């Protein structure tokens, strides 16, 4: 996502990356950070007064990211999504 947005709107890409980094530091879930950063794209594009074509693209990219993270959302709801730095309990029990 960052690499796609960076050439079009560098400040929006930097802010989305900052959102990703901050949320990763707060909650330690890569999937949550990715969804928050992608979801922020249309809001940031709107806030910066971006061209309507970029606003639509940012909205589509955010929506596609949420769709791609369906399994992560399900794991988060079941409290099974691993956090950054957390050991995988399933693998540890199997060995």
C-alpha positions in Angstrom: 0.0 0.0 0.0 2.8 2.4 1.0 4.6 1.9 -2.3 1.4 2.4 -4.3 0.5 5.7 -2.7 4.0 7.2 -2.3 4.5 8.3 -5.9 1.0 9.9 -6.1 0.7 11.6 -2.7 3.9 11.4 -0.6 2.5 13.2 2.4 -0.5 10.9 2.6 1.7 7.9 2.3 4.0 9.1 5.1 1.0 9.8 7.4 -0.5 6.4 6.6 2.8 4.8 7.5 2.9 6.8 10.7 -0.6 5.5 11.6 0.6 2.0 10.8 3.7 2.4 13.0 1.9 4.0 15.9 -0.9 1.4 15.9 1.7 -1.4 15.7 3.5 0.1 18.7 0.2 0.4 20.7 -1.5 -2.9 19.9 1.3 -5.1 18.3 -1.0 -6.5 15.6 0.3 -6.1 12.1 -3.1 -6.8 10.6 -4.8 -4.1 12.7 -2.1 -1.7 11.8 -2.5 -2.5 8.1 -6.3 -2.1 8.2 -6.1 1.2 10.1 -3.5 2.6 7.7 -5.5 1.5 4.7 -8.7 2.8 6.2 -7.1 6.2 6.8 -6.2 6.6 3.2 -9.6 8.0 2.0 -9.9 10.2 5.0 -6.4 11.6 4.5 -7.0 12.0 0.8 -10.2 13.9 1.6 -8.4 16.0 4.2 -5.7 17.0 1.8 -8.2 17.9 -0.9 -6.9 15.2 -3.3 -8.2 14.8 -6.8 -11.4 12.8 -6.9 -9.7 10.0 -8.9 -7.2 9.5 -6.1 -9.9 9.7 -3.5 -11.8 6.9 -5.2 -8.6 4.9 -5.6 -7.8 5.4 -1.9 -11.2 4.2 -1.0 -10.9 1.2 -3.2 -7.5 0.3 -1.8 -8.9 0.7 1.8 -11.8 -1.6 1.0 -9.7 -4.2 -0.7 -7.4 -4.3 2.3 -10.3 -4.9 4.6 -11.6 -7.7 2.3 -8.1 -9.3 2.2 -7.9 -9.2 6.0 -11.2 -11.2 6.5 -9.3 -14.1 8.1 -7.3 -11.8 10.3 -10.5 -10.1 11.5 -12.0 -13.6 12.3 -8.9 -14.5 14.3 -9.0 -11.2 16.1 -12.6 -11.8 17.1 -11.6 -15.2 18.4 -8.6 -13.7 20.2 -6.3 -16.0 18.2 -4.4 -13.4 16.1 -0.7 -13.4 17.1 0.9 -10.2 18.2 4.3 -9.1 17.1 7.0 -10.8 19.2 4.5 -13.4 20.5 5.6 -17.0 20.3 3.2 -19.3 18.4 1.7 -21.4 21.1 0.4 -24.0 18.6 3.9 -24.7 17.3 5.4 -24.8 20.8 2.9 -27.5 21.9 3.5 -29.6 18.8 7.3 -29.8 19.4 
